[in-house]
Amino acid sequence: MKKSFLIFALLFISVFAKAQSEDEKAVKAVVVQLFDGMQKHDSTMIRACFHSSVRMQSIGTNRKTGALELTTENSIDGFVKQIGSLPANVKIEERVLSYEIRVDAQMATAWTPYELYVNEKRQHCGVDAFQFYKTDKGWKIIALADTRRKCE
């Protein structure tokens, strides 16, 4: 009896771990798609990553005053328009340094330290903190907060 229970428990754990792993891969794929879309200036590709009720926030230093500030957007329209309308000669690349992804049922989070480059010049560093919701169309970003600071 103990042996049967142990086998069942191991099978359950391995199936659960595989499901978690597949969800983690799917969440990471959304992040990769977002940054690929940014690099290609592809507003359709970018918009597809987000849920319609997304909230975006940035924490950084105001260049004019030097004060720390929090900015909030309750729509991705401005972000998508800004990236989609960049001139073709402007190369934007967000280099993710690592991924820390956690999944629980229909919710996931991704913590991704990054360096932002524009035309191969490092502009700033920080962390993107994503919140995801699993819809019938796949994982969608419902919240994105990022920090922006000088690189060390």
C-alpha positions as CSV (number, residue, x, y, z in Angstrom):
1,M,0.0,0.0,0.0
2,K,2.8,2.4,0.9
3,K,4.6,1.6,-2.3
4,S,1.4,2.3,-4.4
5,F,0.9,5.6,-2.6
6,L,4.5,6.6,-3.2
7,I,4.3,5.8,-6.9
8,F,1.0,7.7,-7.2
9,A,2.6,10.7,-5.3
10,L,5.6,10.7,-7.6
11,L,3.5,10.6,-10.7
12,F,1.3,13.4,-9.4
13,I,4.3,15.6,-8.6
14,S,5.9,14.9,-12.0
15,V,2.7,15.8,-13.9
16,F,2.2,18.9,-11.8
17,A,5.8,20.0,-12.3
18,K,5.5,19.5,-16.1
19,A,2.3,21.6,-16.1
20,Q,4.1,24.3,-14.2
21,S,7.0,24.2,-16.5
22,E,4.7,24.5,-19.6
23,D,3.0,27.6,-18.0
24,E,6.3,29.1,-17.1
25,K,7.5,28.7,-20.7
26,A,4.3,30.2,-22.0
27,V,4.7,33.2,-19.7
28,K,8.3,33.7,-20.8
29,A,7.2,33.5,-24.4
30,V,4.9,36.5,-23.8
31,V,7.8,38.5,-22.4
32,V,10.0,37.6,-25.3
33,Q,7.2,38.5,-27.8
34,L,6.8,41.9,-26.1
35,F,10.5,42.7,-26.4
36,D,10.7,41.3,-30.0
37,G,7.8,43.5,-30.9
38,M,9.5,46.5,-29.4
39,Q,12.7,45.8,-31.3
40,K,10.7,45.5,-34.5
41,H,8.5,48.5,-33.8
42,D,5.5,46.2,-34.3
43,S,2.5,47.6,-32.5
44,T,0.3,44.6,-33.3
45,M,2.8,42.2,-31.8
46,I,3.1,44.4,-28.7
47,R,-0.6,44.9,-28.2
48,A,-1.2,41.1,-28.4
49,C,0.8,40.6,-25.2
50,F,-1.5,42.7,-23.1
51,H,-5.0,42.2,-21.5
52,S,-7.4,45.1,-22.3
53,S,-7.5,46.2,-18.7
54,V,-3.7,46.4,-18.2
55,R,-2.1,48.9,-15.8
56,M,1.5,50.1,-16.4
57,Q,3.7,51.9,-13.9
58,S,7.2,53.2,-13.9
59,I,9.4,54.3,-11.0
60,G,12.4,56.5,-11.9
61,T,14.1,59.8,-11.4
62,N,12.7,62.9,-13.1
63,R,15.5,64.1,-15.4
64,K,14.7,67.8,-14.7
65,T,14.1,67.8,-11.0
66,G,16.1,64.8,-9.9
67,A,13.1,63.7,-7.8
68,L,11.9,60.1,-7.6
69,E,8.5,59.7,-9.3
70,L,5.9,57.1,-10.1
71,T,4.0,57.4,-13.3
72,T,0.9,55.4,-14.1
73,E,-0.9,54.5,-17.3
74,N,-4.2,52.7,-17.3
75,S,-4.0,52.0,-21.1
76,I,-1.2,50.7,-23.4
77,D,-2.3,53.0,-26.2
78,G,0.4,55.6,-25.6
79,F,3.1,53.0,-25.2
80,V,2.1,51.1,-28.3
81,K,1.9,54.3,-30.3
82,Q,5.3,55.5,-29.1
83,I,7.1,52.3,-30.0
84,G,5.2,51.8,-33.2
85,S,6.0,55.3,-34.5
86,L,9.7,55.2,-33.9
87,P,11.8,55.9,-37.0
88,A,13.2,52.8,-38.7
89,N,16.7,53.9,-37.9
90,V,16.1,53.8,-34.1
91,K,17.0,50.5,-32.8
92,I,15.6,49.7,-29.3
93,E,16.6,46.6,-27.4
94,E,15.6,45.6,-24.0
95,R,18.1,42.9,-22.8
96,V,16.7,40.7,-20.1
97,L,19.4,39.5,-17.7
98,S,17.3,36.8,-16.1
99,Y,13.8,35.5,-15.6
100,E,12.2,34.6,-12.3
101,I,8.7,33.2,-13.1
102,R,6.1,32.0,-10.7
103,V,2.7,30.5,-11.6
104,D,-0.4,29.7,-9.5
105,A,-3.4,28.5,-11.4
106,Q,-4.5,31.4,-13.7
107,M,-2.1,33.9,-12.3
108,A,1.6,34.3,-12.9
109,T,4.4,36.8,-12.2
110,A,7.7,37.4,-13.9
111,W,10.6,39.4,-12.5
112,T,13.1,40.4,-15.2
113,P,16.1,42.6,-14.5
114,Y,17.1,44.4,-17.8
115,E,19.3,46.8,-19.6
116,L,17.7,49.1,-22.2
117,Y,19.8,50.0,-25.3
118,V,18.9,52.6,-28.0
119,N,21.1,52.4,-31.1
120,E,23.5,50.1,-29.2
121,K,23.9,52.7,-26.4
122,R,22.9,51.6,-22.9
123,Q,20.2,54.1,-21.7
124,H,19.2,52.7,-18.3
125,C,18.8,49.6,-16.2
126,G,16.1,48.3,-14.0
127,V,13.6,45.5,-13.3
128,D,10.3,44.7,-15.1
129,A,7.7,43.2,-12.8
130,F,4.9,41.6,-14.8
131,Q,1.6,40.2,-13.6
132,F,-0.2,37.8,-16.0
133,Y,-3.7,36.4,-16.2
134,K,-4.3,33.1,-18.1
135,T,-7.2,33.7,-20.6
136,D,-8.8,31.4,-23.1
137,K,-6.4,33.0,-25.6
138,G,-3.3,32.4,-23.5
139,W,-1.3,34.4,-20.9
140,K,-1.9,38.2,-21.0
141,I,-0.1,40.9,-19.1
142,I,-2.5,42.6,-16.7
143,A,0.1,44.8,-14.9
144,L,3.6,45.9,-15.6
145,A,5.7,47.9,-13.2
146,D,9.3,48.8,-14.0
147,T,12.2,50.7,-12.4
148,R,14.5,52.9,-14.3
149,R,17.9,53.8,-13.0
150,K,21.4,54.5,-14.1
151,C,23.4,51.4,-14.8
152,E,26.1,50.4,-12.4
